[in-house]
């Protein structure tokens, strides 16, 4: 019983978080280098050119005039674009809880949006310049460092990020090299300890059997 209660408390401690997340938005303009401390989880190389990955969202091998332009820094091979014509589009990616989310951004537009999804079901939406924490930028510029580069979102308090939705109401929102960071070692250690104790409690539990003779 003691093991069970302690394990439950430890697991609960790893999941008990404030209702709102505090997120720091960072943008490295004109940078081809991935955000430090991240690992790419989706570079779209496993998709065929033209593959549909969401609502009016596709994978592109090359830029297509008037439709999608490759991010000018740090993108090679395939990239993704959420279109907005004829209808608003979206692409959602889910992953394990992380305190750091990043991607390669291409030609940011005022009609682009990014929604971060958090543990517990909360979300925060960034629109246009909020995506790079700069409301004054050359919207849609395909070569400018002010609209192309590496953008990241780091949680400094509250629930961790578990997913993101890229959205656009016009052509297009282009991105590549979606990346995350694993939880801090201390967090992993606490979770492993908690689940280990749950397993130990389950193994030590005895089953009582009563035999009756007629």
C-alpha angles and dihedrals in degrees: 000000000000091000091049094050093045093048091049090051093049094050091046090052091057091051101039105100138151118272095246129051124223108219129186114208117210130183128192104197119215090000120145092187120099118242111277115256096025135112122209111244098174128027096154092235091126091062128084120242107275095019114156111235102169145343104331089338125127146175118246131197092194140012116278116204113247092004114059136351124201114247104263097225129048099356122120132161113003126005134181133241133188108212127209102195127119088358135010111270139207142186123197127196124186128197143158118295112287137169093216130053125174144162144174109265127210130198098331115217132199089241095056120103137188123199119195116208120211139200107274095034102281124134143189124206125208119195129198111319092008086075089069097025091247119105094187110068139128098266114224096003105155098200106030120110087220091070102027127061143069121324126187140182119207123190111221096173140008131020121001124244116262102171148348138222120210112204139180137176095199136024110324161007108172125193144152143181100039107200141182139184123233118242118276114278091247091056092049090048093053092048093048091049091050095049091043091057091049089054092047091051091050092050094048094050110111125215115219116213124193117204119199126191121210 
